[in-house]
Amino acid sequence: MTLPSPAPVLRRLRLPAVLDRVALSRSTLYSRIHAGLFPKPLRDGHTSSWLEHEVNAWVLGSWQASKAEALLVTPDRLPSTKP
């Protein structure tokens, strides 16, 4: 007999915790939300919170994108061949 797997824990993060994780200013965070570049917060009355796993996924995706960009070789990044 197999036991059902437990439901994942859905933790919510408030704004200060989100800002700490993403290292963005409040205005930049909300600009990215409005541009569709960051997950929208959940509203519960007068409070906003984000699902922790969505914030973590965004941080990981952002980190991976910055590493991929650093590996791109563009003409302006090529070493100079001038003597």
N, C-alpha and C positions, 0 to 999 in steps of 0.2 A: 504494500500500500504506500502510495506516495502522498506526501502532505502538500497542500497548496502552498505556493511561495507567498511570503508576506507581501502585502501591498507596499510600494515604495513610499518613503516618507517625503511628503511635499512640504519642504520648509519655505517660509516666506522671509524675504529680507526687506527691511525698511531702508529708506533713502540713505542714511549715513553708512550703512553696511555695504550698500551697492556702490556708493562713491569710493569707499575704501578699496573694494575689489577691482573696480575698473580704472581707477586712477584718472578720472575725468572730473572736470568741474560740473557743478549742477546745471549750469546753462548749456554746456556742451552735451551733457547726457540728454537733456530734454530736446535739444536740437536734433540729436541722432534719433530719438524716439519719433519725433514729428517727421523726419525724413525716412522712417522705416528701417533704420540701420541698427536699432536696438529694440529689444522686446518692450512692449507696452506694459505699464504697471497694472496690477489688479486693484480695483477700487472696492473698499469696504467701508461704506459710510464716508467719513471724512479722511480716512487714511489710505495711503497707497503702499503697495508692496509688490515685490517681484518674486517669482519662483526661483529659488536658488539654482536649480539645475539649468534654467534658461540663462541666467547670468553667467554661470560657469561655462556653459557652451559658447556664449558670446566671447568670453575672455579667451578661451582656447582657440576659437576661430580667429580672433584678432591677432593672437600671438602667432598662429600658424601663417596667417597672411603676411605679417611683418617679416617673418623668417623667409618666406618664399620671395618676397620683394627684395630682400637683401641678397638673395642668390641670383637675381636676374642680372644678366650682363647687357648693359646698354652702351651705345657708343660713348656717352659721356663718362662712363665708368671704366672704359678700357684704359690700360696703361699707355702712356705716351711712348711713341716709337721714335721720337725726335732725339738726335744725339745731344 
